[in-house]
Amino acid sequence: MSDTRNKCPILLVDDEPEILSSLLGLLRREFELYTAESGAAALEILGQHAIHVIMTDQRMPNMTGVELMGRVKEQYPDAIRMVFTGYADIKAVIEAINEGGLYRYITKPWDPDELVDVLRQAAAKYDEVVEQKQLLRELYEHVQLAQHISQELGGHANLDASVSDQIARLRTDGDGLLARLENAIGKNP
């Protein structure tokens, strides 16, 4: 059994088992792979595993790739989302990008080397997103600490007027920065 600890977990979704089999053959050495033959099965897997990248077919029964990506964007916003299709439907492409917040849209048939490269880039993008969120959480904590300190200092009557003004400005600026940080990290740091 291969070691999957350092491999990026990727979920492949297609209602055609032959496509999934082809993708597994191409990608299994480099990525930790999960497969689903429907949108519902994909959502179940997403609920059970920490998936970094999800790549789905656009045309599937019951739930299209666009619909699936919309739900993934809502429930798993950090997951990097990609849609692939064999149909050149520009309306579906635009809808997928707008509704699902896609990282990439890939057409079938794909170039194997290009697909592997795109998935590597998607894995790196996921790492960047997670790191940015962690940095925002840390910044949020530092701003909260700075506000607490400014409130403590503001209570001392013997401070110079210019220092008091700076503390008041820090509190005001900190409130605005905290609000923006809370919004950026989803209100729950």
N, C-alpha and C positions, 0 to 999 in steps of 0.2 A: 504494500500500500504506500502511496506517495505521501510526502509531508505537505500538508495544506496550510500550515501555520503562517507562512509568509506569502501565500498566494492570494490575490485579490478575489473575493467571492463575487461571482457573476451569475445572474439568473437569466437564462435564455428561454423565451416564450414563443412557441409556434405550434399551430394545430396540426402541422405536418411532421410526423415522427422522423421521416427521412431527412428533413432539414435539421432537426435537432441532432440526429445521429451524425450528420456531416459536420455540424458545429462542434460537437463533442470531440470528434476525431481531430479536428483542426486545433482546438483550444485547450484540451485537457492537460497538456504538459505544463502550460504556463499559468493557468488560472484554476481556482477552485470553482467548479461548475455545478449549478443546479438547473433543472429543466422543468418546464410546465407546458402542458398542451392546451391551456385555456387561461383566460384572465383570472377566473376565480381560483384556479390552482396556484397561479402566480402570487395572488394576494395571500393565500394560505402560507406559502413558502416564505414570503416576506415577513409574515408574522412570527415565523419560527427561527429565522436565521438573519444575521446581520449582513445583508446584501449591499455591496458598494455600487455595483453597476447592474442595471437591468436593460436587456435588449429584447424587444418584442417585435413580432410580425404585426403589420398594420391590419391586414384582413383576416379576421378570425370570427367564428360564429359566437353569438351571445355577447361578446364584449370586444370591440375593436382595440387596436393598439393605442389609439388616441384616448379612448375611454379609460383604458387601463392606466396609461401614463398620467391622466388627470387625477386618478385616485392615488397613484403612487406619489405624485407631487404633493398631495394633501397629507397623506399619512406618513410618508417617508421622504421628507423634502431634501435630505442630504444625498439620497441615492442618485447617481448619475443615470439619466434616462436617454435611451436611444431606441429609435424605431427603424425597422427595415421592411421593405416591400418589393415585390416584383412588378408592381403596377406603377406606371408613371402618372399618378394623379396629383397634380399640383395643388388642388384644393385640400386634399388629405395631408399633404406635406405642410402647408401653411397652418392648417388646423392642429396638426400634431405639434408643431413648434410653439404655437400660441397657447394651446390648451394644456399641453403636457410639459411645457418648459424644457424642451429637449436640448440635450447636448449635441447630438448628431442625428441625422436622418440618412440611412444607408439604403442603396438600391440593390436588389438581387438581379443577376448574380453578382457577388462581390469578389474582389480580388483578395485572396487569402492573406497575403502579406500586408495589404492595406488594412484589412479587418483586424488583424492582430495588433498592428500599430495603433489603430484608432482605439482599441480596447485598452492598450497600455496607457495611452493619453487619458482616457476616461478614468482609469484607476488612479493616475497621478492627480487628476482634477479632483477626485473624491478626497484624496489625502489633503490637498490644498484647502478644500471647503471645510473639512473637519479641523484643520489647524487654524484657519481664520476664526472659526467659531470659538475655539479654545482661547485664542488671543483676545477676542472680544469679551469672553467671560472674565478673563484675568483683568482686562482693562476696567470692566464694570466693577469688579471688586476693589480695584485701586481707587477709582473715582468715589465709590462709597466710603472708603477709608478716609480719603482726602476731605470729603464733606463732613464726616464725623469729627475729624481733627479741626476743621474750620469752625464748626459749631462749638467745640470745646474752647478754642482760642477766643471766639467771639464773646464768650461769657466773662472774659477778664476785663475789668474796668480800666486798668492801668495801661492799656495798649495805646500807642500813638494813633492819631486819627487816620493817617494814610494806611497804616496796617489794618485798621478796622475796615476801611473802604475796600482794601484788597481782599479781605476775608469775605466781606459781603458780596463782592463781585465773584469770588470763587464759588460761593454757595449758589448764586444765580446761574453761573456758567455750568456748574456741576449738575444742577437740576436738569438743564437742557440736554447736557451730554448723557446723563443717566437715562432720560426718556428716549433719546436716539439709540443708545446701546440696548435698552430693553426691547425696543422694536426690532433691532438688527438680530438679536439672539432669541427672539420669540417670547419675550416677557418672562421666561423662566430660566435664568442663567444657571 
